[in-house]
């Protein structure tokens, strides 16, 4: 199990400064939100991509991949009833696959609630078909780049599509390719009726990536969620991937969020290993 942090945590800091501080805290990896680089990754030239990868390496960090894939873009939507919009969305996701690989990453977390919401009159089954069409069409690029698309369930407060891990698994099974797997997020899982450890156990075989945060939208250890049982369950199921700190409420400040979140996760991991 390795710890990473999402780079938007550092807000208006330069990429280089954020990488340096993450490494200073003890993180091994960083997860990139594309909107922190440019509105569209197609506007990021090869030289800039190489520079970002080099800056991470110089800081001693691994760029593990991307998340917030469609945030702050326009014209893309996973479950649109417009076939052309779905085609354009798939084409842009292919660009993101290439961007991810060129940064050295191999995970793309699809959350993007605004760009996946079901439109009025569209039910879950139709939404699943549209999403399977879009994601299925990018499988060749995922295979070639050795990148995994990790589908993220989100809370009903954020979206009306894929609001449970079971729904996300249905979509993954419809696509039926090992490069399309599951992402689990602690804040999102907290909205389900099933306890987080049970959700992890139920879906361990498909789990590709994991976000650590609190239901209060801050970092792990900043709220009431106990991460000892979570760490213990991840160890129990043999999860060897990244645990990435992702926050949405930045009010404690980047330094406190980054440092205290990692310190707390390490304490919980140690306690879980001792149980």
N, C-alpha and C positions, 0 to 999 in steps of 0.2 A: 504494500500500500504506500503510495507516494502522495505528497501534498502539493497542491498548486493553488494559484489565486487568479481570479478573473481581472484582466487589466483595467477595465473601466472603474474598478475600485479607486484607482488613483486619479480619476476625473481629469483635471486640467494639467496634470503633470506631463512632462515629456515622456515618450516611450522609454527612453534610456534611463531616466530618473526612476520611473516605476519599476523597471527591471532590476535596477541596482538595489532599490529598497526591498523588493520581494526577496532577492537573494540574501540580503543582509538579515532579514527576519528568519531565514532558514527554509524558504520554499524551494522546491526542486524544479517546479514547472510554472508556466503561465499560460492562461487561456485567453485568447484574443477575441474581443468583440469588434467585428470589422468596421463599425461606424466610428471607432476611435482612430482609425487610419484614414478612411475616406467614406463618403456617402455610398459610393459604389466601388467594389474591388476592381472593376474594370478600369478605374482611373488610377490604380496603383501600378506604376511601371516596374519592370523587372528589377531595376537597380534599387528601388525603394524596398522591394520584397527581400532582396538579398541583404540590404542594410539592417532591416528589422531582425532577420534571422541571425545575423552576425552580432548585433547588439545583445540579443538574448544569450548567445553562446559566450560572449565576452563576460557577461554577468554570471555565468555558470548555470544558466537556466535552460530548460527544454521548452520549446513552444509545443504544447501538446495538441492544440487544435483551436477550433473556433466555436463561438456560440452567439446568440442574438443575430442569427444569420440574415434576417430580412429587416431588422430594426432600422428605421429612418430611411428606408428605400421607398420608392413609389412605383405603383403599377404591377406589383407582384402579389399573388394570393393563391394559397395552396388548394383551397376548395371552391374557387370561383366557378360559377356556372358558365362562364365564358371560356371556351376551349382555348382561345388565343392567349388569354391571360395565364392559363395553366401552362401553356407551351412556353411562354416567356419566363414564367417562374422556374420551370425545369431548366431552361437555358441558363438562367442566372445561377441556379444551384450548381450547375456544371462548372461555371466560372469560380464559384466558391470552393469547389473540390480542388481545382488547380491551385487556387490561392493558398488553401490549407496545406497542400503538399509542398508547395514552394517555400512556405515558412518553416517546414520541417514537421508539421503536425499530421496526425492521423485520426483525429476525432472531430466530427462536426455535430454539435448539439442543436437539434431543431426544436426551438421553443416558439418564438415569434407569434405571440397570441393574436395580435391584430391582423396578421397575414394568414391566419388559418381559421378564423371564426366562420361558422356556418352562416350563410346568408338566409334571410327570411324565406321560409318554405322548403329549405333543404334539411333533411333529417340526417341522423348519424350514418345510416347505411350508405346514402348517396355521398356523404362527405368522405367516408372511408374509401369508396370507389375512386373519387377524384384524387384523394391523397395518394392512394396506391398507384394510380396512373402516373402522377408526377414523380414520386420517389422511385417507382420501378423504372422509369425512363432514364434515370441517372446512374443506375447500377453499373453499366459498363465503365463509366468514368470512375466510380468508387473502386471498382475492382482494379482498374489500371493503376490508379494512384495509391492503392493500398490504404484507403481512407474509409472509416466506418461512420455512417450516418446514425446518430443516436437520437431516437425520438423521445421527446420529453413530455410526459403528462403534466398539466398545469391545473391550478385550482379553478373552480367555477366562477370565482370572482375575477379571473383574468381572461377566460375564454369559454366558449360553449362547445368546444371540440377537443376530444382527447383529455377529459378531465379526471380520468382514472388510469392507473397502470394497466388494468385489464383491457381498457379500450385501446391503449397504445400497443399492447401485445397483439390484439386482433389485427391491427394494421400491419404490424411487423410480420405476422404469419401470412397475411394476404400477399405480401411482397415475396417472402420466402427466399431471402438471400442472406448469407452470413455477414454481409457488409451493412446490413440494416438491423440495428439492435436497439436496446432500451437504455434510456437515461433516467435515473431517479434523482429527485431533488427533495430535500428534507422539508422545506416550506410547503411544497406542493403535496407531499405525502401526508402532511399533518392535516390536510383537509379531508382525507379519506376516513371511512369508518373502520378500516383495518389498521391495526397498529403498525408503525414503521418497520420494526423487526420482522413482522409477519409478511409484509409486502416484499421486503428484501429476500426473505427465504423463498417466497412463492415464485419470484421472477429472477432468481440468481442465475439461472442458465442463460438468460438473454442480456444480463446486465453488462453494459460496456463502459459506463461512466457514471460519476456520482457527484452531486453538488451538496455542499455542507452550508446550511444557513438556518436561521431561526424563523419561526412563523411571524415574528415581529419585523421581519424584512432586514434585520441586521445580521451580523456574523454569528457563527456558533459560539456559544458562551455569553452572548449579549442578551439572552432571553431565558425562558424557562425550560426549553427543550434539553433533555438529558442525552448527551451523545455517548455515554458509556455503553448502553445497550445497543446503540447503532454500530459503534466500532466493534463490539463483541460479535454482533451478527455478521458484519462484513468479514471478520476473521473466520467465523464459523463456516461461512459458505465458500471460503477460499477466494475472496475477491482480491485481485492483485493489481487493479487499475488505479487511476487517479482519484483522489478526493479533492475536489476543487472548491475553494471558498468563493461563494457568490453572494453579494449583498445588494440591496435595493435602497436602503435608507443609509445614506452616507454621513449622517449628522455627527457620529462620533469622530469623524475624520479618518483619512486614509491610513495614517500611521497606527492609530489605535485599532482600527478594524483589522489591518493586516497582522500586526504583531500579536494582539490578544487572541484573535481567532486561531492562529496556529498554535500558540501556547496552550490554549484550551483543548484543541484536538489532540495534541501530543499527550497531555495529561489523561485524556479519556482513553486514548489508545493504550497507554501504559496500564491504566486501571483495568481495561478489558483483557489485556494479556495476563494480568495477574490473577484474574478470576478463574 
